[in-house]
Amino acid sequence: RPPELRGCGSNQTIHQPGMFGSYVRWEKDVPCPTDSIPAGAVLSDAGYAVHCAHSAPRGPVHLNLMFRENLAPDAGPVR
């Protein structure tokens, strides 16, 4: 969810940065997609996340991908 909805009580709107503490090797709050964010910046973050996950010591990373629109379908049953 977008940063302006954090803490409003809705599903998936908690403050996620830092929620895994020292258990992750790297974390990033990736901004909501816009035309002003170069694709290369997002790919660089993804590449760095993979690098951190596979470098010694190997371990999890956390990318918080914020979207303004729901990823669920607009109509029909939710599975």
Secondary structure as GFF3:
##gff-version 3
##sequence-region A 1 79
A	DSSP	three_ten_helix	3	5	.	.	.	ID=ss1
A	DSSP	three_ten_helix	21	23	.	.	.	ID=ss2
A	DSSP	beta_strand	27	30	.	.	.	ID=ss3
A	DSSP	alpha_helix	39	54	.	.	.	ID=ss4
A	DSSP	beta_strand	62	65	.	.	.	ID=ss5
###
